[in-house]
Amino acid sequence: QVQLVESGGGLVQPGGSLRLSCAASGSIFRINGMGWYRQAPGKQRDLVASITSSGLITNYADSVKGRFTISRDNAKNTAYLQMSNLKPEDTAVYYCNNPWAPIPWGQGTQVTVSS
């Protein structure tokens, strides 16, 4: 069974940058699309970025477009989310999963944007 482990979160000032990583166990990683989600306190979990298995097609929520970049390294079974120009409203727990065929969620990684 594929397991997902997110890392790279932390506390950052507005305008700062972070890179999140999503390590997936299991050899099927490379044939699956991946996405990054976030959930702020009291709100639903929303998809903010997705990438196809080949890495050729990416999509972003309007709220992060131009600031976040999703990528993947199939040789390392890892997906990334590069976040720049962070805003306080980006504060949330970030998760990765396959938007097209979700599997059990990992523990997520906390991102806090605050001065």
C-alpha positions as CSV (number, residue, x, y, z in Angstrom):
1,Q,0.0,0.0,0.0
2,V,1.3,3.4,-0.9
3,Q,2.0,5.7,2.0
4,L,2.4,9.5,1.7
5,V,4.8,11.5,4.0
6,E,4.7,15.3,3.7
7,S,7.5,17.5,5.0
8,G,9.1,20.9,4.7
9,G,6.6,23.1,6.4
10,G,7.4,25.7,9.0
11,L,7.0,29.3,10.1
12,V,7.8,31.9,7.5
13,Q,7.3,35.7,7.2
14,P,5.0,37.1,4.5
15,G,6.8,37.3,1.2
16,G,9.0,34.3,2.1
17,S,9.3,31.0,0.4
18,L,9.1,27.3,1.4
19,R,9.5,24.0,-0.5
20,L,7.3,21.1,0.5
21,S,8.1,17.5,-0.2
22,C,5.8,14.5,-0.5
23,A,7.5,11.2,-0.4
24,A,5.5,8.2,-1.6
25,S,6.4,4.7,-0.8
26,G,5.6,2.1,-3.5
27,S,6.6,1.7,-7.1
28,I,3.3,2.9,-8.5
29,F,4.1,6.5,-7.7
30,R,5.3,7.2,-11.2
31,I,2.1,6.1,-12.9
32,N,-0.2,8.3,-10.7
33,G,-1.0,12.0,-10.8
34,M,-0.4,13.9,-7.6
35,G,-1.8,17.0,-6.0
36,W,-1.2,19.3,-3.1
37,Y,-4.1,20.2,-0.8
38,R,-4.4,22.5,2.1
39,Q,-6.7,22.8,5.0
40,A,-7.0,25.9,7.2
41,P,-8.6,25.7,10.7
42,G,-12.4,25.4,10.4
43,K,-12.3,25.1,6.6
44,Q,-12.5,22.3,4.1
45,R,-9.5,20.7,2.5
46,D,-8.9,22.3,-1.0
47,L,-6.8,21.2,-3.9
48,V,-4.3,23.9,-4.8
49,A,-2.1,22.3,-7.4
50,S,-2.0,19.1,-9.4
51,I,0.4,17.4,-11.8
52,T,0.0,14.5,-14.1
53,S,2.1,11.3,-13.9
54,S,4.4,12.5,-16.7
55,G,4.8,15.9,-15.1
56,L,3.8,17.6,-18.4
57,I,0.5,19.0,-17.2
58,T,0.0,21.1,-14.1
59,N,-3.0,23.0,-12.8
60,Y,-3.3,25.6,-10.0
61,A,-6.0,27.2,-7.9
62,D,-6.4,30.8,-8.7
63,S,-5.4,31.7,-5.2
64,V,-1.8,30.3,-5.7
65,K,-1.3,30.7,-9.5
66,G,1.9,32.5,-10.2
67,R,3.3,31.9,-6.7
68,F,3.3,28.1,-6.3
69,T,4.9,25.5,-8.5
70,I,4.3,21.8,-8.4
71,S,6.8,19.4,-9.7
72,R,7.8,15.7,-9.3
73,D,10.8,13.4,-9.5
74,N,9.6,10.0,-10.4
75,A,13.0,8.4,-9.8
76,K,12.7,9.5,-6.2
77,N,9.0,8.9,-5.8
78,T,8.7,12.5,-4.6
79,A,6.5,15.4,-5.4
80,Y,7.3,19.0,-4.5
81,L,5.5,22.3,-4.0
82,Q,7.6,25.4,-4.3
83,M,5.8,28.3,-2.6
84,S,7.0,31.8,-3.0
85,N,5.6,35.2,-2.0
86,L,3.7,33.6,0.8
87,K,0.8,35.3,2.4
88,P,-0.9,34.9,5.8
89,E,-3.9,33.4,4.0
90,D,-1.6,30.5,2.9
91,T,-1.4,29.4,6.5
92,A,-2.8,25.8,6.6
93,V,-1.8,22.1,6.9
94,Y,-0.6,21.0,3.5
95,Y,-1.3,17.4,2.3
96,C,-0.5,15.5,-0.9
97,N,-2.6,12.9,-2.6
98,N,-3.7,11.6,-6.0
99,P,-6.6,13.8,-7.0
100,W,-7.9,11.2,-9.5
101,A,-7.6,8.1,-7.2
102,P,-7.2,9.2,-3.6
103,I,-5.4,7.0,-1.1
104,P,-5.2,7.2,2.7
105,W,-4.0,10.7,3.7
106,G,-0.6,11.3,5.3
107,Q,-0.2,13.5,8.4
108,G,0.4,16.7,6.5
109,T,2.9,19.5,7.2
110,Q,2.0,22.8,8.8
111,V,2.8,26.0,7.0
112,T,2.4,29.2,9.0
113,V,2.9,32.6,7.4
114,S,3.2,35.3,10.0
115,S,5.3,38.3,10.9
